[in-house]
């Protein structure tokens, strides 16, 4: 009987290890680091740079799941609000100017819950 219990525990351990591990949503700190080269452009005091667009493209590529995209939207909204002085036209046009498509405009008023990803 004891050997049956040991075998069951071993089998259960193998099953747990073999179960697919879901990745957590992309972190807000990853997003803000990726967009750091865009900060002056988003505040309206700088130009759009290749480094900025490189960060935008990398983040769009990294946000593959609906969970990632939802987290990215919420992070962009909260970060935009914290900037204090956000140049709304620059923020809204940033993805298109960098050659990527997201289904919303970056702003402080976006409702991320209503966006279809």
C-alpha positions as a Markdown table, in Angstrom:
| # | Residue | x | y | z |
|---|---|---|---|---|
| 1 | Unk | 0.0 | 0.0 | 0.0 |
| 2 | Unk | 2.8 | 2.4 | 0.8 |
| 3 | Unk | 4.4 | 1.8 | -2.5 |
| 4 | Unk | 1.1 | 2.6 | -4.2 |
| 5 | Unk | 1.0 | 5.9 | -2.4 |
| 6 | Unk | 4.6 | 6.7 | -3.4 |
| 7 | Unk | 3.8 | 5.9 | -7.0 |
| 8 | Unk | 0.7 | 8.1 | -6.9 |
| 9 | Unk | 2.6 | 11.0 | -5.5 |
| 10 | Unk | 5.4 | 10.6 | -8.1 |
| 11 | Unk | 2.8 | 10.4 | -10.9 |
| 12 | Unk | 1.0 | 13.5 | -9.6 |
| 13 | Unk | 4.3 | 15.4 | -9.4 |
| 14 | Unk | 5.2 | 14.5 | -13.0 |
| 15 | Unk | 1.7 | 15.6 | -14.2 |
| 16 | Unk | 2.1 | 18.9 | -12.4 |
| 17 | Unk | 5.5 | 19.5 | -13.9 |
| 18 | Unk | 4.2 | 18.6 | -17.4 |
| 19 | Unk | 1.2 | 20.9 | -17.2 |
| 20 | Unk | 1.5 | 24.0 | -19.4 |
| 21 | Unk | 2.7 | 27.1 | -17.5 |
| 22 | Unk | 0.9 | 30.2 | -18.5 |
| 23 | Unk | 3.0 | 33.3 | -18.7 |
| 24 | Unk | 2.0 | 36.3 | -16.6 |
| 25 | Unk | 0.9 | 39.4 | -18.4 |
| 26 | Unk | 3.6 | 41.7 | -19.6 |
| 27 | Unk | 4.7 | 43.8 | -16.7 |
| 28 | Unk | 4.1 | 47.6 | -16.6 |
| 29 | Unk | 7.8 | 48.1 | -15.7 |
| 30 | Unk | 8.7 | 46.3 | -19.0 |
| 31 | Unk | 6.4 | 48.6 | -20.9 |
| 32 | Unk | 7.7 | 51.8 | -19.3 |
| 33 | Unk | 11.3 | 50.7 | -19.9 |
| 34 | Unk | 10.5 | 50.0 | -23.5 |
| 35 | Unk | 8.9 | 53.4 | -23.9 |
| 36 | Unk | 11.5 | 55.3 | -22.0 |
| 37 | Unk | 13.1 | 56.6 | -25.3 |
| 38 | Unk | 9.7 | 58.0 | -26.2 |
| 39 | Unk | 9.3 | 60.1 | -23.1 |
| 40 | Unk | 10.3 | 63.5 | -24.5 |
| 41 | Unk | 8.2 | 62.9 | -27.7 |
| 42 | Unk | 5.2 | 61.9 | -25.5 |
| 43 | Unk | 5.6 | 65.1 | -23.5 |
| 44 | Unk | 5.8 | 67.2 | -26.7 |
| 45 | Unk | 9.4 | 68.4 | -26.1 |
| 46 | Unk | 11.3 | 66.0 | -28.4 |
| 47 | Unk | 11.3 | 64.3 | -31.7 |
| 48 | Unk | 10.3 | 60.8 | -32.6 |
| 49 | Unk | 13.5 | 58.6 | -32.6 |
| 50 | Unk | 14.4 | 55.2 | -34.0 |
| 51 | Unk | 15.0 | 54.0 | -30.5 |
| 52 | Unk | 11.5 | 55.0 | -29.5 |
| 53 | Unk | 10.0 | 53.2 | -32.4 |
| 54 | Unk | 12.2 | 50.2 | -31.7 |
| 55 | Unk | 10.8 | 50.0 | -28.2 |
| 56 | Unk | 7.2 | 50.4 | -29.4 |
| 57 | Unk | 7.7 | 47.6 | -32.0 |
| 58 | Unk | 9.3 | 45.3 | -29.4 |
| 59 | Unk | 6.4 | 45.9 | -26.9 |
| 60 | Unk | 3.7 | 45.2 | -29.5 |
| 61 | Unk | 5.5 | 42.0 | -30.5 |
| 62 | Unk | 5.8 | 41.0 | -26.8 |
| 63 | Unk | 2.2 | 41.5 | -26.0 |
| 64 | Unk | 0.8 | 38.4 | -27.8 |
| 65 | Unk | -2.0 | 37.3 | -25.5 |
| 66 | Unk | -5.2 | 39.1 | -24.7 |
| 67 | Unk | -4.0 | 39.3 | -21.1 |
| 68 | Unk | -0.7 | 40.9 | -22.3 |
| 69 | Unk | -2.6 | 43.4 | -24.5 |
| 70 | Unk | -5.0 | 44.3 | -21.7 |
| 71 | Unk | -2.2 | 44.8 | -19.2 |
| 72 | Unk | -0.3 | 46.9 | -21.8 |
| 73 | Unk | -3.4 | 49.1 | -22.4 |
| 74 | Unk | -3.9 | 49.7 | -18.6 |
| 75 | Unk | -0.2 | 50.4 | -18.1 |
| 76 | Unk | -0.1 | 52.9 | -21.0 |
| 77 | Unk | -3.2 | 54.7 | -19.6 |
| 78 | Unk | -1.9 | 54.9 | -16.0 |
| 79 | Unk | 1.6 | 55.9 | -17.2 |
| 80 | Unk | 0.2 | 58.6 | -19.5 |
| 81 | Unk | -1.7 | 60.0 | -16.5 |
| 82 | Unk | 1.4 | 60.1 | -14.4 |
| 83 | Unk | 3.4 | 62.0 | -17.0 |
| 84 | Unk | 1.7 | 65.2 | -16.0 |
| 85 | Unk | 2.1 | 66.9 | -19.4 |
| 86 | Unk | 1.1 | 64.4 | -22.1 |
| 87 | Unk | 1.0 | 65.6 | -25.6 |
| 88 | Unk | -2.2 | 63.8 | -26.6 |
| 89 | Unk | -1.7 | 64.1 | -30.4 |
| 90 | Unk | 1.8 | 62.7 | -30.1 |
| 91 | Unk | 0.6 | 59.8 | -27.8 |
| 92 | Unk | -2.3 | 59.0 | -30.1 |
| 93 | Unk | -0.2 | 58.9 | -33.2 |
| 94 | Unk | 2.8 | 57.1 | -31.8 |
| 95 | Unk | 1.9 | 53.5 | -32.8 |
| 96 | Unk | 1.1 | 54.5 | -36.4 |
| 97 | Unk | 4.2 | 56.7 | -36.8 |
| 98 | Unk | 6.2 | 53.7 | -35.6 |
| 99 | Unk | 4.5 | 51.4 | -38.1 |
| 100 | Unk | 2.5 | 49.2 | -35.7 |
| 101 | Unk | -1.2 | 48.9 | -35.2 |
| 102 | Unk | -3.0 | 48.7 | -31.9 |
| 103 | Unk | -6.8 | 48.9 | -31.5 |
| 104 | Unk | -6.8 | 52.1 | -29.4 |
| 105 | Unk | -5.1 | 55.5 | -29.1 |
| 106 | Unk | -2.8 | 56.0 | -26.2 |
| 107 | Unk | -4.5 | 58.5 | -23.8 |
| 108 | Unk | -5.4 | 59.1 | -20.3 |
| 109 | Unk | -9.1 | 58.5 | -21.0 |
| 110 | Unk | -9.0 | 55.2 | -22.8 |
| 111 | Unk | -11.3 | 52.5 | -21.4 |
| 112 | Unk | -9.2 | 49.4 | -21.8 |
| 113 | Unk | -12.1 | 47.1 | -20.7 |
| 114 | Unk | -14.1 | 47.9 | -23.9 |
| 115 | Unk | -11.3 | 47.2 | -26.4 |
| 116 | Unk | -11.6 | 44.1 | -28.5 |
| 117 | Unk | -8.2 | 42.5 | -28.9 |
